[in-house]
Amino acid sequence: MVVKCVIACHNASGEPDLAFVQIRCTQAQYDEGKHYEAAQNWACNDNYESPFVVFDENDAPNGLLEMFVWASARIVDVSA
């Protein structure tokens, strides 16, 4: 399965920002919250800075997911 994630964080300039990524995981990995960890790791590796707050498509505030063009989002494996 592929789960859309939005990460509230700071960009490389230290400004508040939102990053978005899609995480490929199994249902078991999703149930264990591994997709949150993968999203945080991706953000860190993509020069975003903590603190990180990750929302997935099932717990994001109303309207948040519609802010992004998901076809342009990277897809990252949980194991990456």
N, CA, C and O atoms as a GROMACS GRO file, in nm:
protein
  320
    1MET      N    1   0.084  -0.118   0.000
    1MET     CA    2   0.000   0.000   0.000
    1MET      C    3   0.088   0.124   0.000
    1MET      O    4   0.203   0.119   0.044
    2VAL      N    5   0.035   0.234  -0.050
    2VAL     CA    6   0.106   0.362  -0.050
    2VAL      C    7   0.021   0.461   0.029
    2VAL      O    8  -0.098   0.478   0.003
    3VAL      N    9   0.086   0.526   0.127
    3VAL     CA   10   0.017   0.616   0.219
    3VAL      C   11   0.071   0.758   0.199
    3VAL      O   12   0.192   0.780   0.202
    4LYS      N   13  -0.017   0.853   0.178
    4LYS     CA   14   0.022   0.994   0.166
    4LYS      C   15   0.051   1.049   0.305
    4LYS      O   16  -0.027   1.029   0.399
    5CYS      N   17   0.165   1.119   0.318
    5CYS     CA   18   0.204   1.179   0.446
    5CYS      C   19   0.242   1.324   0.426
    5CYS      O   20   0.310   1.359   0.329
    6VAL      N   21   0.200   1.408   0.518
    6VAL     CA   22   0.238   1.549   0.523
    6VAL      C   23   0.316   1.568   0.653
    6VAL      O   24   0.274   1.522   0.759
    7ILE      N   25   0.430   1.637   0.643
    7ILE     CA   26   0.516   1.656   0.758
    7ILE      C   27   0.526   1.805   0.788
    7ILE      O   28   0.572   1.882   0.705
    8ALA      N   29   0.483   1.845   0.907
    8ALA     CA   30   0.504   1.981   0.954
    8ALA      C   31   0.646   1.984   1.011
    8ALA      O   32   0.682   1.902   1.095
    9CYS      N   33   0.726   2.081   0.964
    9CYS     CA   34   0.867   2.083   1.002
    9CYS      C   35   0.924   2.221   0.973
    9CYS      O   36   0.849   2.317   0.954
   10HIS      N   37   1.056   2.231   0.971
   10HIS     CA   38   1.126   2.352   0.930
   10HIS      C   39   1.209   2.319   0.806
   10HIS      O   40   1.262   2.209   0.795
   11ASN      N   41   1.219   2.415   0.714
   11ASN     CA   42   1.303   2.391   0.596
   11ASN      C   43   1.449   2.419   0.631
   11ASN      O   44   1.480   2.454   0.745
   12ALA      N   45   1.537   2.405   0.534
   12ALA     CA   46   1.680   2.422   0.558
   12ALA      C   47   1.715   2.564   0.604
   12ALA      O   48   1.821   2.585   0.663
   13SER      N   49   1.629   2.659   0.578
   13SER     CA   50   1.651   2.797   0.623
   13SER      C   51   1.595   2.822   0.762
   13SER      O   52   1.606   2.933   0.815
   14GLY      N   53   1.535   2.721   0.822
   14GLY     CA   54   1.479   2.734   0.957
   14GLY      C   55   1.338   2.788   0.960
   14GLY      O   56   1.284   2.815   1.068
   15GLU      N   57   1.276   2.805   0.842
   15GLU     CA   58   1.140   2.857   0.836
   15GLU      C   59   1.038   2.744   0.849
   15GLU      O   60   1.064   2.634   0.802
   16PRO      N   61   0.924   2.770   0.911
   16PRO     CA   62   0.819   2.667   0.919
   16PRO      C   63   0.778   2.625   0.778
   16PRO      O   64   0.768   2.709   0.688
   17ASP      N   65   0.752   2.496   0.759
   17ASP     CA   66   0.722   2.446   0.626
   17ASP      C   67   0.638   2.319   0.638
   17ASP      O   68   0.625   2.260   0.745
   18LEU      N   69   0.582   2.278   0.526
   18LEU     CA   70   0.514   2.150   0.513
   18LEU      C   71   0.583   2.074   0.401
   18LEU      O   72   0.607   2.128   0.293
   19ALA      N   73   0.614   1.948   0.426
   19ALA     CA   74   0.672   1.861   0.324
   19ALA      C   75   0.573   1.749   0.300
   19ALA      O   76   0.495   1.714   0.388
   20PHE      N   77   0.577   1.694   0.180
   20PHE     CA   78   0.485   1.584   0.152
   20PHE      C   79   0.558   1.472   0.080
   20PHE      O   80   0.644   1.496  -0.004
   21VAL      N   81   0.520   1.350   0.116
   21VAL     CA   82   0.584   1.230   0.062
   21VAL      C   83   0.483   1.117   0.069
   21VAL      O   84   0.391   1.118   0.151
   22GLN      N   85   0.500   1.019  -0.018
   22GLN     CA   86   0.417   0.899  -0.013
   22GLN      C   87   0.505   0.785   0.036
   22GLN      O   88   0.617   0.768  -0.010
   23ILE      N   89   0.453   0.708   0.129
   23ILE     CA   90   0.529   0.598   0.189
   23ILE      C   91   0.467   0.465   0.148
   23ILE      O   92   0.348   0.442   0.168
   24ARG      N   93   0.550   0.379   0.090
   24ARG     CA   94   0.507   0.244   0.053
   24ARG      C   95   0.535   0.153   0.172
   24ARG      O   96   0.648   0.145   0.220
   25CYS      N   97   0.430   0.084   0.219
   25CYS     CA   98   0.445  -0.004   0.335
   25CYS      C   99   0.341  -0.116   0.330
   25CYS      O  100   0.246  -0.111   0.252
   26THR      N  101   0.362  -0.213   0.413
   26THR     CA  102   0.263  -0.320   0.429
   26THR      C  103   0.159  -0.275   0.531
   26THR      O  104   0.179  -0.176   0.602
   27GLN      N  105   0.050  -0.346   0.539
   27GLN     CA  106  -0.051  -0.314   0.640
   27GLN      C  107   0.007  -0.328   0.781
   27GLN      O  108  -0.022  -0.246   0.868
   28ALA      N  109   0.088  -0.431   0.802
   28ALA     CA  110   0.150  -0.452   0.934
   28ALA      C  111   0.242  -0.335   0.969
   28ALA      O  112   0.242  -0.288   1.083
   29GLN      N  113   0.322  -0.288   0.873
   29GLN     CA  114   0.410  -0.173   0.898
   29GLN      C  115   0.328  -0.048   0.928
   29GLN      O  116   0.364   0.032   1.014
   30TYR      N  117   0.217  -0.032   0.856
   30TYR     CA  118   0.129   0.081   0.881
   30TYR      C  119   0.073   0.074   1.023
   30TYR      O  120   0.074   0.172   1.097
   31ASP      N  121   0.025  -0.044   1.059
   31ASP     CA  122  -0.034  -0.062   1.192
   31ASP      C  123   0.066  -0.034   1.304
   31ASP      O  124   0.028   0.011   1.412
   32GLU      N  125   0.194  -0.059   1.277
   32GLU     CA  126   0.300  -0.035   1.376
   32GLU      C  127   0.352   0.109   1.372
   32GLU      O  128   0.436   0.146   1.454
   33GLY      N  129   0.302   0.191   1.278
   33GLY     CA  130   0.346   0.329   1.268
   33GLY      C  131   0.480   0.348   1.198
   33GLY      O  132   0.540   0.454   1.207
   34LYS      N  133   0.525   0.246   1.128
   34LYS     CA  134   0.654   0.254   1.058
   34LYS      C  135   0.652   0.360   0.948
   34LYS      O  136   0.756   0.415   0.914
   35HIS      N  137   0.535   0.389   0.893
   35HIS     CA  138   0.526   0.492   0.789
   35HIS      C  139   0.558   0.630   0.844
   35HIS      O  140   0.612   0.715   0.772
   36TYR      N  141   0.525   0.654   0.971
   36TYR     CA  142   0.560   0.781   1.033
   36TYR      C  143   0.712   0.795   1.044
   36TYR      O  144   0.769   0.900   1.012
   37GLU      N  145   0.777   0.688   1.087
   37GLU     CA  146   0.923   0.688   1.098
   37GLU      C  147   0.988   0.710   0.961
   37GLU      O  148   1.083   0.787   0.948
   38ALA      N  149   0.936   0.642   0.860
   38ALA     CA  150   0.991   0.656   0.725
   38ALA      C  151   0.973   0.799   0.674
   38ALA      O  152   1.064   0.852   0.609
   39ALA      N  153   0.861   0.860   0.701
   39ALA     CA  154   0.837   0.998   0.658
   39ALA      C  155   0.935   1.094   0.728
   39ALA      O  156   0.988   1.184   0.664
   40GLN      N  157   0.957   1.073   0.856
   40GLN     CA  158   1.053   1.156   0.930
   40GLN      C  159   1.194   1.138   0.876
   40GLN      O  160   1.267   1.235   0.857
   41ASN      N  161   1.233   1.014   0.850
   41ASN     CA  162   1.366   0.987   0.795
   41ASN      C  163   1.384   1.052   0.659
   41ASN      O  164   1.488   1.111   0.631
   42TRP      N  165   1.281   1.041   0.575
   42TRP     CA  166   1.289   1.105   0.444
   42TRP      C  167   1.306   1.256   0.459
   42TRP      O  168   1.392   1.315   0.393
   43ALA      N  169   1.226   1.318   0.546
   43ALA     CA  170   1.234   1.463   0.564
   43ALA      C  171   1.372   1.504   0.612
   43ALA      O  172   1.429   1.602   0.563
   44CYS      N  173   1.426   1.432   0.706
   44CYS     CA  174   1.560   1.462   0.758
   44CYS      C  175   1.663   1.451   0.646
   44CYS      O  176   1.750   1.537   0.634
   45ASN      N  177   1.654   1.346   0.566
   45ASN     CA  178   1.749   1.325   0.456
   45ASN      C  179   1.729   1.424   0.342
   45ASN      O  180   1.818   1.441   0.259
   46ASP      N  181   1.614   1.489   0.337
   46ASP     CA  182   1.584   1.586   0.231
   46ASP      C  183   1.604   1.730   0.282
   46ASP      O  184   1.548   1.825   0.226
   47ASN      N  185   1.683   1.744   0.388
   47ASN     CA  186   1.722   1.876   0.444
   47ASN      C  187   1.612   1.950   0.517
   47ASN      O  188   1.620   2.072   0.532
   48TYR      N  189   1.510   1.880   0.562
   48TYR     CA  190   1.413   1.942   0.651
   48TYR      C  191   1.463   1.922   0.794
   48TYR      O  192   1.540   1.830   0.820
   49GLU      N  193   1.419   2.008   0.884
   49GLU     CA  194   1.466   2.003   1.021
   49GLU      C  195   1.353   1.977   1.118
   49GLU      O  196   1.238   2.015   1.094
   50SER      N  197   1.386   1.912   1.228
   50SER     CA  198   1.289   1.882   1.333
   50SER      C  199   1.257   2.011   1.410
   50SER      O  200   1.331   2.109   1.401
   51PRO      N  201   1.151   2.011   1.486
   51PRO     CA  202   1.067   1.895   1.517
   51PRO      C  203   0.976   1.858   1.400
   51PRO      O  204   0.936   1.944   1.320
   52PHE      N  205   0.945   1.730   1.390
   52PHE     CA  206   0.859   1.678   1.285
   52PHE      C  207   0.725   1.636   1.344
   52PHE      O  208   0.720   1.571   1.448
   53VAL      N  209   0.618   1.672   1.277
   53VAL     CA  210   0.485   1.621   1.309
   53VAL      C  211   0.430   1.564   1.179
   53VAL      O  212   0.410   1.637   1.082
   54VAL      N  213   0.407   1.433   1.178
   54VAL     CA  214   0.363   1.365   1.056
   54VAL      C  215   0.215   1.334   1.064
   54VAL      O  216   0.166   1.279   1.163
   55PHE      N  217   0.144   1.368   0.958
   55PHE     CA  218   0.004   1.333   0.942
   55PHE      C  219  -0.006   1.239   0.822
   55PHE      O  220   0.054   1.265   0.718
   56ASP      N  221  -0.081   1.131   0.838
   56ASP     CA  222  -0.104   1.048   0.719
   56ASP      C  223  -0.243   1.078   0.665
   56ASP      O  224  -0.319   1.154   0.725
   57GLU      N  225  -0.275   1.018   0.554
   57GLU     CA  226  -0.401   1.049   0.487
   57GLU      C  227  -0.524   1.014   0.570
   57GLU      O  228  -0.634   1.059   0.540
   58ASN      N  229  -0.506   0.933   0.673
   58ASN     CA  230  -0.618   0.893   0.757
   58ASN      C  231  -0.632   0.977   0.883
   58ASN      O  232  -0.733   0.966   0.953
   59ASP      N  233  -0.532   1.061   0.913
   59ASP     CA  234  -0.542   1.143   1.034
   59ASP      C  235  -0.512   1.291   1.010
   59ASP      O  236  -0.503   1.368   1.105
   60ALA      N  237  -0.496   1.331   0.885
   60ALA     CA  238  -0.466   1.470   0.853
   60ALA      C  239  -0.588   1.559   0.875
   60ALA      O  240  -0.701   1.516   0.856
   61PRO      N  241  -0.564   1.684   0.917
   61PRO     CA  242  -0.675   1.778   0.930
   61PRO      C  243  -0.746   1.797   0.796
   61PRO      O  244  -0.685   1.782   0.690
   62ASN      N  245  -0.874   1.828   0.801
   62ASN     CA  246  -0.953   1.849   0.680
   62ASN      C  247  -0.887   1.952   0.588
   62ASN      O  248  -0.848   2.059   0.633
   63GLY      N  249  -0.876   1.918   0.461
   63GLY     CA  250  -0.824   2.009   0.361
   63GLY      C  251  -0.673   2.006   0.344
   63GLY      O  252  -0.622   2.059   0.245
   64LEU      N  253  -0.599   1.946   0.437
   64LEU     CA  254  -0.453   1.948   0.428
   64LEU      C  255  -0.401   1.872   0.307
   64LEU      O  256  -0.313   1.921   0.237
   65LEU      N  257  -0.455   1.755   0.281
   65LEU     CA  258  -0.405   1.673   0.171
   65LEU      C  259  -0.431   1.736   0.035
   65LEU      O  260  -0.357   1.711  -0.060
   66GLU      N  261  -0.536   1.815   0.025
   66GLU     CA  262  -0.572   1.877  -0.102
   66GLU      C  263  -0.478   1.991  -0.140
   66GLU      O  264  -0.487   2.044  -0.251
   67MET      N  265  -0.388   2.030  -0.051
   67MET     CA  266  -0.294   2.139  -0.078
   67MET      C  267  -0.180   2.097  -0.170
   67MET      O  268  -0.108   2.182  -0.221
   68PHE      N  269  -0.163   1.968  -0.192
   68PHE     CA  270  -0.046   1.918  -0.262
   68PHE      C  271  -0.081   1.847  -0.393
   68PHE      O  272  -0.191   1.794  -0.408
   69VAL      N  273   0.012   1.847  -0.485
   69VAL     CA  274  -0.001   1.774  -0.611
   69VAL      C  275   0.068   1.640  -0.588
   69VAL      O  276   0.189   1.627  -0.604
   70TRP      N  277  -0.010   1.541  -0.552
   70TRP     CA  278   0.046   1.413  -0.510
   70TRP      C  279   0.115   1.337  -0.622
   70TRP      O  280   0.200   1.252  -0.595
   71ALA      N  281   0.081   1.365  -0.746
   71ALA     CA  282   0.148   1.298  -0.858
   71ALA      C  283   0.296   1.336  -0.863
   71ALA      O  284   0.376   1.262  -0.920
   72SER      N  285   0.332   1.449  -0.803
   72SER     CA  286   0.473   1.492  -0.803
   72SER      C  287   0.548   1.448  -0.677
   72SER      O  288   0.668   1.472  -0.666
   73ALA      N  289   0.479   1.386  -0.584
   73ALA     CA  290   0.543   1.345  -0.458
   73ALA      C  291   0.627   1.220  -0.476
   73ALA      O  292   0.589   1.127  -0.547
   74ARG      N  293   0.741   1.219  -0.410
   74ARG     CA  294   0.825   1.099  -0.411
   74ARG      C  295   0.754   0.987  -0.337
   74ARG      O  296   0.676   1.010  -0.245
   75ILE      N  297   0.783   0.864  -0.380
   75ILE     CA  298   0.734   0.746  -0.311
   75ILE      C  299   0.856   0.679  -0.249
   75ILE      O  300   0.952   0.645  -0.318
   76VAL      N  301   0.852   0.661  -0.117
   76VAL     CA  302   0.964   0.607  -0.041
   76VAL      C  303   0.918   0.478   0.026
   76VAL      O  304   0.808   0.471   0.081
   77ASP      N  305   1.002   0.376   0.022
   77ASP     CA  306   0.972   0.250   0.092
   77ASP      C  307   1.002   0.263   0.240
   77ASP      O  308   1.096   0.332   0.278
   78VAL      N  309   0.923   0.198   0.323
   78VAL     CA  310   0.947   0.200   0.467
   78VAL      C  311   1.089   0.158   0.498
   78VAL      O  312   1.151   0.215   0.587
   79SER      N  313   1.141   0.061   0.428
   79SER     CA  314   1.275   0.012   0.457
   79SER      C  315   1.385   0.106   0.412
   79SER      O  316   1.502   0.083   0.445
   80ALA      N  317   1.351   0.213   0.336
   80ALA     CA  318   1.454   0.303   0.284
   80ALA      C  319   1.506   0.396   0.393
   80ALA      O  320   1.593   0.479   0.367
   0.00000   0.00000   0.00000
